[in-house]
């Protein structure tokens, strides 16, 4: 069971006297690491070591919304999303900021508040430039400057815009409401 001659379960000479302590430590750590099986989404590049997290993630790809709000009948993919939504009807603000006295109806609002006001964390990074954002939606909007995508089409002409703000500004041309002329 115990082999002190250097010919143990790790193979011959794993703890040779020739190795310095740092090398021994690296080798020991490498042999102790347990490789966990990754669970991968078949629709996107999401991976997780936990099966239940993959199961929860898969709901994001489904159109099914079985959790219905009793107030407005809006459907949600998860019970947690429904509970967050119900708080908007009741005015309940159970999500308390740990840095200040602010509280929020949804966990998403709390996360945004903490990032904007306290931690200044910008976890969403553009792969093409140095742009970083607090919110994924803002990164997606930014990415259109690299892709050239213009998903917002003017109903009156061929103009298409990368975001709704620019489309609304453009629409003033058709309504005669161009604020620059005033």
C-alpha positions as CSV (number, residue, x, y, z in Angstrom):
1,X,0.0,0.0,0.0
2,X,2.7,2.5,0.9
3,X,5.8,2.5,-1.2
4,X,8.6,4.7,0.0
5,X,11.2,3.6,-2.6
6,X,9.9,5.9,-5.3
7,X,8.2,3.1,-7.2
8,X,4.6,3.8,-6.1
9,X,1.3,4.1,-7.9
10,X,2.4,7.1,-9.7
11,X,5.1,5.2,-11.6
12,X,8.9,4.9,-11.1
13,X,10.8,7.8,-9.7
14,X,7.9,10.3,-9.5
15,X,9.5,11.9,-6.4
16,X,13.1,11.6,-7.5
17,X,15.7,13.5,-5.4
18,X,16.9,15.2,-8.5
19,X,13.6,17.1,-8.9
20,X,13.3,20.4,-7.0
21,X,10.4,20.9,-4.6
22,X,8.5,23.1,-7.1
23,X,8.5,20.4,-9.7
24,X,7.4,17.8,-7.2
25,X,4.5,20.0,-6.1
26,X,3.4,20.6,-9.7
27,X,3.5,16.9,-10.5
28,X,1.6,16.0,-7.3
29,X,-1.1,18.6,-8.0
30,X,-1.5,17.3,-11.6
31,X,-1.9,13.7,-10.4
32,X,-4.5,14.8,-7.8
33,X,-6.7,16.8,-10.2
34,X,-10.0,15.1,-11.0
35,X,-11.3,15.7,-14.5
36,X,-15.0,16.2,-14.4
37,X,-17.2,15.3,-17.3
38,X,-18.4,18.4,-19.2
39,X,-22.1,18.6,-20.2
40,X,-22.4,20.4,-23.5
41,X,-25.4,22.1,-25.1
42,X,-26.2,20.8,-28.5
43,X,-27.5,24.2,-29.7
44,X,-24.8,26.6,-28.6
45,X,-21.3,26.5,-27.0
46,X,-22.5,26.4,-23.4
47,X,-20.8,23.8,-21.2
48,X,-21.0,23.0,-17.5
49,X,-19.8,20.3,-15.2
50,X,-23.2,19.9,-13.6
51,X,-26.0,18.1,-15.4
52,X,-28.8,20.1,-13.6
53,X,-27.3,23.3,-14.9
54,X,-27.4,22.0,-18.5
55,X,-31.0,21.0,-18.0
56,X,-31.8,24.5,-16.7
57,X,-29.9,26.1,-19.6
58,X,-31.8,23.9,-22.2
59,X,-35.0,25.8,-21.3
60,X,-33.4,28.9,-22.9
61,X,-33.6,27.2,-26.3
62,X,-37.3,26.1,-25.8
63,X,-40.2,28.2,-26.9
64,X,-42.3,26.5,-24.2
65,X,-43.5,28.8,-21.4
66,X,-45.4,26.7,-18.9
67,X,-45.2,29.0,-15.9
68,X,-48.1,31.5,-16.3
69,X,-48.6,34.7,-14.3
70,X,-52.0,34.7,-12.5
71,X,-52.3,38.5,-13.0
72,X,-51.5,39.0,-16.7
73,X,-51.3,35.5,-18.1
74,X,-47.8,36.1,-19.4
75,X,-45.8,32.8,-19.7
76,X,-42.3,32.1,-18.5
77,X,-39.8,29.3,-19.1
78,X,-38.8,28.9,-15.4
79,X,-40.5,29.2,-12.1
80,X,-37.8,31.6,-11.0
81,X,-38.5,33.9,-13.9
82,X,-42.2,33.9,-13.0
83,X,-41.5,34.7,-9.4
84,X,-39.3,37.7,-10.5
85,X,-42.2,38.9,-12.8
86,X,-44.9,38.6,-10.1
87,X,-42.8,41.0,-8.0
88,X,-43.4,43.7,-10.6
89,X,-47.2,43.4,-10.0
90,X,-47.0,43.3,-6.2
91,X,-44.2,45.9,-5.8
92,X,-42.3,43.4,-3.7
93,X,-38.6,44.1,-3.7
94,X,-36.9,41.1,-2.2
95,X,-33.5,41.5,-3.8
96,X,-31.4,43.7,-1.5
97,X,-28.1,45.3,-2.5
98,X,-25.3,44.3,-0.1
99,X,-23.4,47.6,-0.8
100,X,-26.2,50.0,-0.1
101,X,-29.9,50.3,0.9
102,X,-31.3,49.8,-2.6
103,X,-33.7,46.9,-3.2
104,X,-35.2,45.5,-6.5
105,X,-38.1,43.6,-7.8
106,X,-36.0,41.2,-9.9
107,X,-32.6,39.6,-9.5
108,X,-31.6,41.0,-12.9
109,X,-32.2,44.6,-11.8
110,X,-30.0,43.9,-8.7
111,X,-27.2,42.5,-10.8
112,X,-27.3,45.5,-13.2
113,X,-27.4,47.9,-10.2
114,X,-24.3,46.3,-8.5
115,X,-22.3,46.3,-11.7
116,X,-23.1,49.9,-12.7
117,X,-23.0,51.5,-9.2
118,X,-20.5,49.4,-7.2
119,X,-18.3,46.8,-8.8
120,X,-18.1,48.4,-12.3
121,X,-17.7,44.8,-13.6
122,X,-18.2,44.5,-17.4
123,X,-18.3,40.7,-18.0
124,X,-19.4,40.9,-21.7
125,X,-16.4,41.4,-23.9
126,X,-16.3,42.0,-27.6
127,X,-14.1,39.4,-29.4
128,X,-13.2,41.9,-32.1
129,X,-12.2,45.0,-30.1
130,X,-11.8,46.3,-26.6
131,X,-15.5,47.1,-26.0
132,X,-16.9,45.7,-22.8
133,X,-20.4,45.9,-21.3
134,X,-22.3,45.3,-18.2
135,X,-25.2,43.9,-20.2
136,X,-25.2,41.2,-22.8
137,X,-27.9,43.1,-24.9
138,X,-25.5,46.1,-25.2
139,X,-22.7,43.8,-26.4
140,X,-25.0,42.3,-29.0
141,X,-26.0,45.7,-30.2
142,X,-22.3,46.7,-30.4
143,X,-21.4,43.6,-32.4
144,X,-23.6,44.9,-35.2
145,X,-20.9,47.6,-35.9
146,X,-18.5,44.6,-36.8
147,X,-21.1,42.5,-38.7
148,X,-22.9,45.3,-40.5
149,X,-26.2,43.7,-39.4
150,X,-29.2,46.1,-39.7
151,X,-32.2,44.3,-38.4
152,X,-34.6,47.3,-37.9
153,X,-36.3,48.1,-41.2
154,X,-38.1,51.3,-42.0
155,X,-41.6,50.6,-43.1
156,X,-41.6,53.6,-45.5
157,X,-38.4,53.1,-47.4
158,X,-35.3,50.9,-47.8
159,X,-33.5,52.3,-44.8
160,X,-32.5,49.7,-42.2
161,X,-30.8,50.4,-38.8
162,X,-28.6,48.6,-36.4
163,X,-30.6,49.8,-33.4
164,X,-34.1,51.1,-32.6
165,X,-32.9,54.5,-31.6
166,X,-31.4,55.2,-35.0
167,X,-34.6,53.9,-36.7
168,X,-36.8,56.2,-34.6
169,X,-34.6,59.1,-35.5
170,X,-34.8,58.2,-39.1
171,X,-38.6,57.9,-39.0
172,X,-38.9,61.6,-38.2
173,X,-37.9,62.2,-41.9
174,X,-41.2,60.6,-42.9
175,X,-43.4,62.2,-40.2
176,X,-41.9,65.7,-40.8
177,X,-40.9,65.8,-37.1
178,X,-37.2,66.4,-37.7
179,X,-36.1,68.1,-34.5
180,X,-32.9,69.5,-36.2
181,X,-35.1,71.9,-38.2
182,X,-36.7,73.5,-35.1
